[in-house]
């Protein structure tokens, strides 16, 4: 037996700002949700035209202003460099558009808070793609923790490791503060790990102690790199659990290793994003693997399990489910676990605390 994610009740017409990899991911998800793919604006008219052709959109726009002035566009997907998110999202909200904005929502807490308040004031749906929440086995882990099967939470061990910036000649717009913002590794991937931790446990990081390292001071066009290649931190949760987290974009052989392990007084539970079809459960008397199978999953996990057991699901499936839920929210639905701008603000607050701790060498409280 399979179920469906929530589908929007009415046809939704969407526009995209940006033309890179994430715009491709967003457009595939929009198409899967049966939205009308209206068009794209980008950094130039030529780039927008190329994106429209490559992504199969109806048209391109000369500018973002032209896209936002189109009354036929219901929701705008923002898939641009980090430091442009806040201004673009604010303009979209002020134009009356619903928004899906890539993370980080903003590169300052002030801007992220402004966006969160503006979306709420205008009654618009505004979401951030913390899409790892949408793996069925993440929902299963969350349901088990909420049901008390893990027991009282004791420790958290997590990591998000990649190697795409391992070599000094590796370069990208994310490396520079001008487009990437003050944090790179943590804002880019560490934010996903923290969101996953807090989503699964139902608890929040109260305070943290962080250390950052910039391994390569010079990368391609960037001759004085100020953003971090890796972050190590110790965290304390409000409920008393403690944890260690490691985030790195210079870990040889690790392509997208997002792992979260939670230990409680009854059992441990582990999710590995590169093996998303399973959970590992550990107990004093032994351990076991639980495979994705709708017949035995919690309802919240079964909802996202779209193909029979043994037919692997992955990253794009999770992204598709997130976008479908975002569109359904426009019609008034309230999908469980949908990450909204408030969650994006939370991630910016944690990032701010990480940078403050790394700079001072002190424990830092995470603001609410």
N, C-alpha and C positions, 0 to 999 in steps of 0.2 A: 504493500500500500504506500502511495506517495501523496503528498499534499502540495498546496501551492502557497507561495508568498502572496501577500495582499496585493491585488491589482487595482489601479485607479479606475474609478467608475466612469470617468469621462476622458475623452481624448485630450492629451497634453502635448503642447508644442514647445519644443525646447531649443535653446540657443547655447552655443559654446564659445567661451573666450579662452583662446589658447589653441595650439596646433601640434603639440608634441605627444609623447607616449601616453600621458594621462588623458589627454583629449581622446585618444583612440580607445582607451579603456572605458571612459565615460560614455562614448558614443555607442559602443557595443552594448553596454548596460541599458542605455536609453532605448535602443532598438529592441532589445529583449523584453523591455517593459511596454512595448507597443506604443511608444511615444512617436510623435511626428518630429523628425529631425529638421528643424527650421533652417539653421545656418550657423556660421562661425564668424567671429571677428578675431583678429590676431595682432601681432606687433606691426604688421604691414598689410596693405591690400593684397599683395602677391601671396603672402603667407596664408592669409584667410582663404584666398581662392584655391590654393593648393590643398588646404585642409578640407574644404567643402568637397572637392573632387575625390580626395583620398578616402574620406570618411563616409561618402555617400550622402551628403547633406543637400538640402534643397537649393541653398544659395550661400554666398559669402556676403559679408558686410564691409563697407569701406572703413568703418571704425566701430569701437565699442558703443559710442554714442548713438550711432545709427541702429545697432542691434537693440539697445535699450529703448529706443523710441518706437520700435515695432510693437504695436499693440497685440499682434498675433502671438508673441512669445510669452509663454506663461512662466517658465522657469529657466534660469541661467546657470550653467555649469561653469565654474571658474577653475581653469586648469593652467595657470600661469605661474611665473616665479613668485617665491614667497612674499617678497616685500611689496608686491603689487596687489595682494589679496584684499587688504583692508579697504583701499580706495575703490576697487572694483566692486566688492561686495556691498559697500555702502551705497554706491551709485545705483546698483541693481535694486536694492531694497527701496531706495528713494523713488525709483521708477515704478515701484509696485510689483516687482518681480519676486517670485520665490527663488531661493538660491541654494545650490549645492556648491560649496567652496572647498577646494583642496586644503589639506592641512600643511603648515600651521594656519589657523584661521587668520592670525595676524602675527606680527613679530614684536608687538608690545602688549602688555596687559590692558593698557588704556584703550587701545584700538579694538581689541577683542571684546572688551566689556561694552564699548559703544555699539558694536555690531550686534551683540546679543540683545541689548536693550532695544535697539532700533527694530530688529525683527519682531520682538515681542510687542512693541508699541504698535506696529503696523499690522499685526496679526498674520504675518507671512511665515510660511514653512521655510526653515533655514537649517541645513544639515551639513555635517562634516564627515567625510568617508573614513571613519574608523571601521573598516570593512572586515577586519579579522573577527569582530563580534558575530559575523554572519556565517562562519563555519558552523555546521550543525553540531560538531563535537565540542565547540566552545560553549554553545548553548547547553549541551548536556553537562559539561563540567560545572557551569553556573547553576544549573538546576540541582545538581548533587550537593554543591556547597550550601545552597539555600535550604535544602531539605535536611541539613544537618548530618549528612552521611560522612563528611570529612571530619566532623567533630569541631572542637574549638580550634581556630586557626593558630598555628604556632610560627611557621616560617614560610618565607617565599623565596624561591630561587628562580631568576629569570635572565634571559639574554636575548639580544637581537644582534646577530653577527652577519656581516656582509664582507666581500673582499673587492668590490668594484673600484675602490680608491686606494688599493694597496700600493701601487707603484707611483713614484714621484711624478712621472709624466702624465698620470691620470688626472684629468681636469674636467670641470663641469661648472655651470653657472651657480650651483649650490655652494661651491667653495668660497665664493666672494661674499662679503657682508652686504655689498650693494644690492644684490638680487636675492641672495639666500637668507640674509638676516644674521643676527649675532650668534645663533646656534645652528650647527649643521647636523652632526650625527644624532644628537638628542632630539632636536625639533623634527628631523626627518623620520627617524625610525624609533628612537627611544620613546617618543610620544605614543606610538602604537603599543609598545610594551606596557607602559604605565596605564593606558586606557584599558588594555586587556586585563591587567592585574586588578584594577579597581572594578571593572565590569564583572569579572568572574567571582571575585570575593565578596562583592557588595560592600566593601570597606574602602577607606581612602587613606592615602599617605598623609600622615600628620606632619612629619618632619623628615629631613634627609641630610646626608653628608655626601658630597660629590667631589670627584677628582676628574679633570679632563686632561687630554693630551692631544697636541697637534704634532703628528709624526713627521709630516713633510711641510716645511715652512715655505717651500716654493713648488708650485704646480703650474706648468704651462704658462698661461697668461697672468696667473696670480703669483706675484713675486714676494708677497708678504702675507701669507695665509694666517688669518686670525681665528678661523672657525675650527672646532675640534674634530679630530678623527675618531676619538673614542672617549667614552665616559664610563667610570665605575662609581657606583653609589650604594650606600647603605640606607635603608628606609625603615621607618617605624610607622605602622598603621594605627589608626585611631583605636581599633579594638585590641591592640597590644601585640599583634604579630610583628616580627622583624623580618627583613629580607635583604638580599644582595642582588643587584642588577648590573649587567655588563652590556654595553652597547658599543659596537665597533663597525667601522666601514673599512677596516684594514686587517681582517681575519682570514688568512689564506685558506681557500677551499670552501669557505662558507658563503653561499650565494644569497640565501634569504632565510637564515636560521633563526626563527622566532620561537622561543621555547619558554613555557611557564610551568613551574612545578610548585604546587601548594601542599604543605604538610600540616595535617591537623592531628588531634589526639586520637582519631579513629583510623584514618587512612591518608595516603598521599594521592594526589591526582596530577597528571602531567599531560600537557598538550604540546605537540611539536608541529608547527605550521607546515613543515616540509613533509609531514606524514599526517595530513589533516583528516584522514578517514578513521583515526583511532584515538583512544585515550588509554593511558597507562594508569592503573590503580595499584597502589602498594599498601600492603597490610603487614602486620607483625607475623602473620601466619602464611604469607605468600603474596604473590602479585598476579595480575591478569591484565590482558588487553581487552578493551571493549571496542568493537568495530561498529561503524555506522550502519544501523539497521532500523528502519522506521518502526518496526514492530516492537522494539524494546526501548526506544528512546523516549525521553520526556517530551511532552507535546510541543514545547518551545523549540526543541531540536528537530522533531519530526516535521514541523511546518517548513523548515528550510531544506529538508532532504527530498530533492526533486526527482531523483532517479533511484532505482532499486539498489539494494546492498550489492557490493561487488562492482558497481559502475562508478569509478572515482569522480568526485567533485573537487573543485579547487578554487583558486583565487578569483577567476572571472565569475564563477558562480556566486561567490560571496559578494562580489561587487554588484552583480546583477540584482541580488536580493536586497541589498542596501538601497539601490536606486529605485527599485519597485516600491519599497516601503516609503521612501521619500515622496514619491509621486502620490501614493495612497494617502499620505498625510495631508496633501493639498486638498483632497476631497473630504477631509475631516476625520480620517482614521487616526488612531493613536497606536501605531505598531510598537510592540514591546521591544525595548532595547535600541530604538532608533537614535543614533547619535546626532544631537542637535547642536546649535551654536553654543549652548551652555557647556557642552562637553568639549567643544573646541576651546572655549575660554579656560576651562579647567586645565587642558593640556598646556596652554600658554602660561598659566600660573605655575605649573610644575616646572616647565622649562626655565622660567624666571628664577625659581628657587634653586634649580641645579646650577645655573650660571652664577648666582650670588654665592652659593656655597663653595663652588670651585674657586671663585675669586678671593674669598675671605679665609678659606680653610676651616670654616665653622659649620656647625649644624644650623640649618635654616628651617623655620616653620613654613609650611605651604599655606599660603593665604586662601581664604574662602571668599 
